[in-house]
Amino acid sequence: MNRLTKTMKWMAANLEEVILVVLLAYMACCMILQIFMRHVMGASLSWSEESIRYVFIWMIFLGFGLAVKEDRHISITFFKGLLGEKFQFALTLLSNTVFFIYSCLMLVFGVQVVMDFIQSGQTSPSLGIPKYLVFLAAPIGFTLVMIRLIKVTIKAIRDFKMNRNAEKIGG
């Protein structure tokens, strides 16, 4: 495997983590700078709070895809653990399907909101950046969720089939 392929695979596997770490570091630096400016210099920065708020919004939406990838989203694990393997698999497929449909709807509505902001030409008060850049977090986040849901669902199907085949061979 060549270096480019390895790099692309690593990026696909760790993209959300890298972006989230960078955004969290940015937020921490802005907060520390704002505290320093207020309490030491006696003046505050006009852009830092808005900037932190927008970065936080992006972190939330990017975190959805990471939660799906790492199976850390909200699920009913206690109830699921009481069920047999077939019902666990069916419940996994059902919940992934419902979440996928929800993500599709959020993607569609998110794109509509972004288009409205593009047409209106609104900018943020302190930073002066186009507002659609903030709201673009939702469509991008839910697109990542959909990609991750497809991947975890395919893995669940493969694992279920392997377990069924192992039972047939072993049993």
C-alpha positions in Angstrom: 0.0 0.0 0.0 1.5 3.3 -1.0 1.8 6.3 1.3 -1.1 8.3 -0.3 -3.5 5.4 0.2 -2.4 5.0 3.9 -2.8 8.7 4.4 -6.3 8.7 2.9 -7.4 5.7 5.0 -6.0 7.4 8.1 -7.9 10.7 7.3 -11.1 8.8 6.6 -10.8 7.0 10.0 -9.7 10.0 12.0 -11.1 13.1 10.2 -13.6 14.1 12.8 -11.2 13.6 15.7 -8.5 15.8 14.1 -11.0 18.6 13.3 -12.6 18.4 16.7 -9.3 18.6 18.5 -8.2 21.6 16.5 -11.6 23.3 17.1 -11.4 22.6 20.9 -7.9 24.0 21.1 -9.0 27.1 19.2 -11.9 27.6 21.7 -9.6 27.2 24.7 -7.1 29.7 23.3 -9.9 32.2 22.5 -11.4 31.8 26.0 -8.0 32.3 27.7 -7.2 35.3 25.5 -10.6 36.8 26.3 -10.1 36.3 30.1 -6.7 37.8 29.9 -8.0 40.8 27.9 -10.9 41.4 30.4 -9.1 40.9 33.7 -5.6 42.0 32.9 -5.9 44.5 30.1 -9.3 45.9 31.1 -10.8 45.6 27.6 -12.6 42.7 25.9 -12.4 41.3 22.4 -15.5 41.9 20.3 -15.1 38.8 18.2 -14.1 36.1 20.6 -17.5 35.1 22.1 -19.2 34.9 18.7 -16.3 32.9 17.3 -16.4 30.5 20.2 -20.2 30.1 19.8 -19.8 29.3 16.1 -17.0 26.8 16.6 -19.0 25.1 19.3 -21.9 24.7 16.9 -19.5 23.1 14.4 -18.1 20.8 17.1 -21.6 19.6 18.0 -22.6 18.7 14.4 -19.2 17.1 13.6 -19.4 15.2 16.9 -22.6 13.4 15.8 -20.7 11.5 13.1 -18.0 10.6 15.6 -20.6 9.3 18.1 -22.1 7.1 15.4 -18.7 5.8 14.3 -17.7 4.9 17.9 -21.2 3.7 18.8 -21.5 6.3 21.5 -24.8 7.8 20.5 -27.9 7.4 22.6 -29.1 3.8 22.6 -31.1 1.5 24.9 -28.3 -0.9 25.8 -30.0 -2.3 28.8 -33.1 -3.3 26.9 -31.0 -4.5 24.0 -29.0 -6.7 26.2 -32.1 -8.6 27.3 -32.9 -9.6 23.7 -31.6 -12.5 21.8 -29.0 -12.1 19.0 -31.7 -11.9 16.2 -33.7 -9.3 18.0 -30.6 -7.3 18.9 -29.7 -7.3 15.2 -33.2 -6.3 14.1 -33.3 -3.5 16.7 -29.9 -2.3 15.5 -31.1 -2.3 11.9 -34.3 -0.5 12.9 -32.6 2.2 15.0 -30.0 2.8 12.3 -32.7 3.1 9.6 -34.8 5.5 11.7 -31.6 7.6 12.5 -30.7 7.5 8.8 -34.1 8.8 7.7 -33.9 11.5 10.4 -30.5 12.5 9.2 -31.8 12.7 5.6 -34.5 15.0 6.7 -32.1 17.2 8.7 -29.8 17.3 5.7 -32.6 18.5 3.4 -33.8 21.1 5.9 -30.3 22.1 6.7 -29.5 22.7 3.0 -32.7 24.8 2.8 -31.6 27.0 5.7 -28.1 27.4 4.2 -29.7 28.4 0.9 -31.9 30.9 2.6 -28.9 32.5 4.3 -26.9 32.6 1.1 -29.8 34.4 -0.7 -30.3 36.8 2.2 -26.6 37.7 2.4 -26.6 38.0 6.1 -23.3 38.3 8.0 -22.5 37.8 11.6 -22.4 40.9 13.8 -18.8 40.8 15.2 -16.9 38.6 12.7 -18.6 39.8 9.6 -18.5 36.3 8.1 -21.5 35.0 6.0 -24.1 33.4 8.3 -24.5 30.4 6.0 -21.0 29.2 7.0 -22.3 28.7 10.5 -25.4 26.9 9.4 -23.5 24.8 7.0 -22.4 22.7 10.0 -25.8 20.9 10.1 -25.8 19.5 6.5 -22.1 18.6 6.7 -22.6 17.0 10.2 -25.7 15.0 9.1 -23.9 13.9 5.9 -21.1 12.5 8.0 -23.7 10.8 10.2 -25.3 9.1 7.1 -21.9 7.9 5.9 -21.1 6.5 9.3 -24.5 4.9 9.7 -24.0 3.1 6.4 -20.6 1.9 7.5 -21.8 0.6 10.9 -24.9 -1.0 9.4 -22.8 -2.9 6.8 -20.4 -4.0 9.7 -23.4 -5.1 11.8 -24.8 -7.2 8.9 -21.4 -8.8 8.2 -20.9 -9.5 11.9 -24.4 -11.0 12.2 -23.8 -13.2 9.1 -20.4 -14.3 10.4 -21.9 -15.3 13.8 -24.7 -17.2 12.1 -22.2 -19.0 9.9 -20.0 -19.8 12.9 -23.0 -21.2 14.7 -23.9 -23.5 11.7 -20.3 -24.8 11.5 -19.9 -25.2 15.2 -23.4 -26.4 16.0 
